[in-house]
Amino acid sequence: MEKTITINLSSAGDLQLPLEISEQFSSGDQYLVVTTENTITFKKVPKLSWDDLRDKRKELGDDPNSLTTEEICELVKEVRNNLIR
């Protein structure tokens, strides 16, 4: 259900949310803030378990452009050489 409310911005720059809204936020949770010219939207970032991440990785399948071990070693050597110079 969509609900429209009015909130205030304090002189310190803090948003003053009504209790009914602030109770929906949880300490430690992350939120995406999406802005347009005249709109600011908060979207909760879903927490994924390791199993969720593993399942998503399986859905993606193998990377057709993945680097070989040799290519990775060459890149690491190149970076190390550039750091030494």
C-alpha positions as CSV (number, residue, x, y, z in Angstrom):
1,M,0.0,0.0,0.0
2,E,1.4,3.4,-1.0
3,K,1.2,6.2,1.5
4,T,2.1,9.8,1.1
5,I,3.4,11.8,4.1
6,T,5.2,15.1,4.6
7,I,8.5,15.2,6.5
8,N,10.7,18.1,7.6
9,L,14.4,18.7,7.2
10,S,16.0,20.0,10.4
11,S,18.5,23.0,10.4
12,A,21.2,20.3,11.0
13,G,20.2,18.6,7.7
14,D,18.5,15.6,9.3
15,L,15.3,14.2,8.1
16,Q,12.6,14.2,10.8
17,L,10.6,11.0,10.2
18,P,7.3,10.2,11.9
19,L,7.5,7.2,14.3
20,E,5.3,5.1,11.9
21,I,7.9,5.5,9.2
22,S,11.1,5.4,11.4
23,E,9.9,2.1,12.9
24,Q,10.2,0.5,9.4
25,F,13.9,1.2,9.3
26,S,16.3,-1.1,11.1
27,S,19.8,-0.3,12.4
28,G,22.4,-1.9,10.2
29,D,20.2,-2.3,7.2
30,Q,21.2,-0.7,4.0
31,Y,19.0,1.3,1.7
32,L,19.4,2.5,-1.9
33,V,18.6,6.1,-2.4
34,V,17.2,6.8,-5.8
35,T,16.9,10.4,-6.9
36,T,15.4,12.2,-9.8
37,E,14.9,15.9,-10.4
38,N,12.0,16.1,-7.9
39,T,11.8,12.7,-6.2
40,I,13.9,10.9,-3.6
41,T,13.1,7.2,-3.0
42,F,14.5,4.8,-0.3
43,K,14.6,1.1,-1.2
44,K,15.8,-1.5,1.2
45,V,18.7,-3.6,0.0
46,P,17.8,-7.2,0.4
47,K,20.2,-9.3,2.5
48,L,21.4,-12.4,0.7
49,S,22.7,-15.6,2.4
50,W,25.6,-17.5,1.1
51,D,23.2,-20.0,-0.3
52,D,21.3,-17.2,-2.2
53,L,24.6,-15.9,-3.6
54,R,25.6,-19.5,-4.7
55,D,22.3,-19.9,-6.4
56,K,22.6,-16.6,-8.2
57,R,26.1,-17.6,-9.3
58,K,24.8,-20.9,-10.7
59,E,22.1,-19.0,-12.6
60,L,24.7,-16.9,-14.3
61,G,26.7,-19.8,-15.5
62,D,30.3,-19.9,-16.5
63,D,32.0,-16.7,-17.6
64,P,32.8,-17.1,-21.3
65,N,35.6,-14.5,-21.0
66,S,37.2,-15.8,-17.8
67,L,40.9,-15.4,-17.4
68,T,43.2,-18.4,-17.2
69,T,45.6,-18.9,-14.2
70,E,48.5,-17.9,-16.5
71,E,46.7,-14.7,-17.5
72,I,46.0,-13.8,-13.9
73,C,49.7,-14.4,-13.0
74,E,50.9,-12.2,-15.8
75,L,48.5,-9.4,-14.6
76,V,49.8,-9.7,-11.1
77,K,53.4,-9.5,-12.2
78,E,52.6,-6.5,-14.3
79,V,50.9,-4.7,-11.4
80,R,53.8,-5.6,-9.0
81,N,56.4,-4.3,-11.5
82,N,54.5,-1.0,-11.9
83,L,54.3,-0.6,-8.1
84,I,58.0,-1.1,-7.7
85,R,58.9,1.6,-10.3
